[in-house]
Amino acid sequence: MTPFPFSAIVGQDEMKTAMILTAIDPKIGGVLVFGDRGTGKSTAVRALAALLPPIEVVKGCPVNSARPEDCPDWAELTAIEIETLPTPVVDLPLGVSEDRVTGALDIERALTRGEKAFQAGLLARANRGYLYIDEVNLLEDHIVDLLLDVAQSGENVVEREGMSIRHPARFVLVGSGNPEEGELRPQLLDRFGLSVEVTSPTGIETRIEVIRRRDAYENDHAGFMAKWQPQDAALRARILDARAALPEIRTSNVALHDCASVCLALGSDGLRGELTLLRTARALAAYEGATELSRAHIRAAAPMALRHRLRRDPLDEAGSTARVARQLAETLP
Amino acid sequence: MTPYDDTSGQPGRPEPQADPWALVGLALALFAIDPAGLRGLWLRARAGPVRDRVQGALATLAPRKLHPSASDETLTGGLDLSATLATGEMQRHAGLLETSGLLELTMAERCPPGLAARLGQALDRKPQLALIALDEAAEEGEHLPAALADRLGLFLDLDGFSWSETTELTLSPALIAPAQARLHRITSTTARDRLTRVAADLGISSLRAPLLAHACARAHAAWRGADQIEEADLQIAVALCFAHKAMHFPEDAPEPDQPPSPPEPEQAPEEPRNSSQTDIPEEMLIEAARSALPPGLIAQLQAARVARAMGGPSGAGAKRKSLRRGRPMPSRAGKPGSGARVDVIATLRQAAPWQKMRRAMLPDRGDRLLLMPSDIRIKRYQDQTDRVLIFVVDASGSAAVARLAEAKGAVELMLAEAYSTRDHVALVTFRGDHAELCLPPSRSLVQTKRRLAGLPGGGATPLASALQVALATADQARGHGMTPTLAFLTDGRGNIALDGRPDRAQAATETTRLARAIAAKGIPALMIDTSLRPKPQLGELAGQMQATLIALPRADARSLQTTLSAVLGG
């Protein structure tokens, strides 16, 4: 069944904005969605795939290379052809084995023909695309370590049976989870450009609308998709426009100063927060059709870009969202 | 079962159901009609003849068994090594989650979160998969993982039934097939919207619940032989799908004085009732939910939610992975040494497929098995982490000197207990202008006793500082992979602020914030009132900390120890 259309998701504006902004500028670096059960976290991520503009790849290339010369030699491609494919969104299931993530020797060929060949893993398939981890806080530690390592270097290295394979693995990490089931290590948290918190909608009419659309999606699939797909297409076009406009957004020294002072006041670790904030605010400005980065953009982007980068303060009961809001009101009035 | 108090005189009330067992049979029939829509059945029952009757009926649906400690390979499939080696061709065996159909998860209360998440994802992704969760929860703190409870439509609790109340259950295909054929014709937007409203009224935040209840109402209408969803269908849906998820019941619905027996609305497939009261307000449906549950159950289910938020029941340390001891887990690649043990069988399994290739690469090795370092699999176990008891002892002047001696005695007794269960202990004391960590987490009984004996009394009560030090110690212990429990011995009359100044108001504010921080971190805590006459402040503080409050029994450390072992779970 076609995934649920992104435009048909009721409410959850911050989550939707965060996903659109990473689609405009993949350098922002992915989204972490944390929240209650049954709020449509994974529905939104799966819907995101339909919004992403297609990419050009060498046909049959296991790492989705754009140019024939980037194809790894172990791919054993015979003919070179360029084709257009949807941006890959690869699922990383819980309980996945290390071999399936990094790729391993092709067991079938070793067994039946006694040949040594590499079988690409999920990291190869996610290159130039998205890697989605549902219930990311339940992921096994050794897989997390592996992901951190690859996300850092942008390259996957497999050494086995005298075979040494390296291939590019640059992907945007998208995770979702329920905070009740466990926390995320700060190192992994930091890998996500943006983080959003979702809660169940409380308004009764909103809730009825959610159920109504879900029901229509399941029981009148064709009609429902016909209604919403044009809206998804319009949104995709807007994302492409914003991508084109992004390099033209003017960034004043005042805006740079604003970003720095918010991060400083919040005591967010490292420069990554500042950089992400700037990128997110610029993507937002492009999405809204502005030509210059304004303080309003920075203020709107700050919660999602910074809330997961704060040092934990046991004395603060309000949570990081409130802390960011409080600090914003003080620093950027 | 107490006889249902007669409410049938009131219009619109669900009518009394003489036989609660009939509801069980009905639920099974509805599940058989639309397993794909209802997604599953949460069956709360201890193993026994009553459950056997239900399982006997469900057996006609041919569920495949799944165990909480099922390996990844059972779930997601993998290489069938023996078949592969026998045929010389790659043979896979399908995992349980890859096939569609009905799964039966036994001992579902033992289901680890990882498995629950995977089952939940499989249910979300595969519309044809349905799950029966057999929940044998016996004690508080044991519960079906929320990730599953949220996704399964139906709930049945069999623990209230005695054998004599039950009869043989059968699922007759002759009745189910026609209902299935009718199912797709039934839709109702008003029913769906009303169920959404009722779910919100009951405080059910997940949006899966209304969809599941709608499927239940549809199945019931089909079962009645109707083409329309009516009031009776909604009442059944609310009783079976919402009642156990309800967080609260609206205040305006009066609490029945008598414990209600599970009465169910009319259910009689043979004689479809034309209840034309289409305008029955939502309260009636809420009443249907309330009356569907045995009295203690709501409290019990809510306690389970709290326990989860608190990070599981106290009494045992949290789970962690270990290389040496505990419950076995799937082995993984690694190097032997540093305490790891090689899993020989897994290593051989790993090496087997490559033999042909390696022989071709290394022809001079003969017929020996060719092992490579990358084949080596090491064993892993799941272990309970060590628990650390952090004693926070008030040595100020307000805690009278005699009481201090008693407190010391109590701590010593608990130490002995901790020593026998191999728990770690730490000691924080506070008097004067600040608290200090007298003894970092250790297992040394002698040291703790010595420090405790040398503890002077007198001075002001820096309670806020004590909480701060306790919290920091607990945090640090968690960082080292231990599970902390706090035990405070104080009279709760803090009068020194964190900065060491005597400022009662400031101290009170800081104490409250720190207490809430301890609660927010889910650190289990115990508050022992050492004052001569208990004051309400300490109760408030314990509430903010979500700690258990007990009064120190006068001059009787032994009875204190009994209380403590009970609270801490030994």
HADDOCK unambig.tbl for C-alpha pairs under 7 A between the chains (distance, minus, plus):
assign (segid A and resid 37 and name CA) (segid B and resid 206 and name CA) 5.88 0.50 0.50
assign (segid A and resid 38 and name CA) (segid B and resid 206 and name CA) 4.81 0.50 0.50
assign (segid A and resid 38 and name CA) (segid B and resid 207 and name CA) 5.27 0.50 0.50
assign (segid A and resid 38 and name CA) (segid B and resid 208 and name CA) 5.64 0.50 0.50
assign (segid A and resid 39 and name CA) (segid B and resid 206 and name CA) 6.75 0.50 0.50
assign (segid A and resid 39 and name CA) (segid B and resid 207 and name CA) 6.61 0.50 0.50
assign (segid A and resid 94 and name CA) (segid B and resid 118 and name CA) 6.50 0.50 0.50
assign (segid A and resid 95 and name CA) (segid B and resid 72 and name CA) 6.44 0.50 0.50
assign (segid A and resid 107 and name CA) (segid B and resid 353 and name CA) 6.65 0.50 0.50
assign (segid A and resid 108 and name CA) (segid B and resid 90 and name CA) 5.67 0.50 0.50
assign (segid A and resid 110 and name CA) (segid B and resid 353 and name CA) 6.81 0.50 0.50
assign (segid A and resid 110 and name CA) (segid B and resid 354 and name CA) 5.66 0.50 0.50
assign (segid A and resid 110 and name CA) (segid B and resid 356 and name CA) 6.91 0.50 0.50
assign (segid A and resid 110 and name CA) (segid B and resid 357 and name CA) 5.46 0.50 0.50
assign (segid A and resid 111 and name CA) (segid B and resid 353 and name CA) 5.24 0.50 0.50
assign (segid A and resid 111 and name CA) (segid B and resid 354 and name CA) 6.06 0.50 0.50
assign (segid A and resid 111 and name CA) (segid B and resid 356 and name CA) 6.33 0.50 0.50
assign (segid A and resid 112 and name CA) (segid B and resid 88 and name CA) 5.99 0.50 0.50
assign (segid A and resid 112 and name CA) (segid B and resid 89 and name CA) 5.76 0.50 0.50
assign (segid A and resid 114 and name CA) (segid B and resid 356 and name CA) 5.09 0.50 0.50
assign (segid A and resid 114 and name CA) (segid B and resid 357 and name CA) 3.81 0.50 0.50
assign (segid A and resid 114 and name CA) (segid B and resid 360 and name CA) 6.97 0.50 0.50
assign (segid A and resid 115 and name CA) (segid B and resid 357 and name CA) 5.67 0.50 0.50
assign (segid A and resid 116 and name CA) (segid B and resid 357 and name CA) 6.86 0.50 0.50
assign (segid A and resid 135 and name CA) (segid B and resid 117 and name CA) 6.91 0.50 0.50
assign (segid A and resid 138 and name CA) (segid B and resid 114 and name CA) 6.00 0.50 0.50
assign (segid A and resid 160 and name CA) (segid B and resid 374 and name CA) 6.76 0.50 0.50
assign (segid A and resid 180 and name CA) (segid B and resid 309 and name CA) 6.39 0.50 0.50
assign (segid A and resid 200 and name CA) (segid B and resid 205 and name CA) 5.90 0.50 0.50
assign (segid A and resid 200 and name CA) (segid B and resid 206 and name CA) 6.63 0.50 0.50
assign (segid A and resid 204 and name CA) (segid B and resid 197 and name CA) 6.54 0.50 0.50
assign (segid A and resid 207 and name CA) (segid B and resid 196 and name CA) 6.98 0.50 0.50
assign (segid A and resid 208 and name CA) (segid B and resid 193 and name CA) 5.77 0.50 0.50
assign (segid A and resid 208 and name CA) (segid B and resid 196 and name CA) 6.00 0.50 0.50
assign (segid A and resid 211 and name CA) (segid B and resid 211 and name CA) 6.83 0.50 0.50
assign (segid A and resid 314 and name CA) (segid B and resid 517 and name CA) 5.56 0.50 0.50
assign (segid A and resid 315 and name CA) (segid B and resid 513 and name CA) 6.21 0.50 0.50
assign (segid A and resid 315 and name CA) (segid B and resid 514 and name CA) 5.98 0.50 0.50
assign (segid A and resid 315 and name CA) (segid B and resid 517 and name CA) 5.81 0.50 0.50
assign (segid A and resid 317 and name CA) (segid B and resid 517 and name CA) 6.37 0.50 0.50
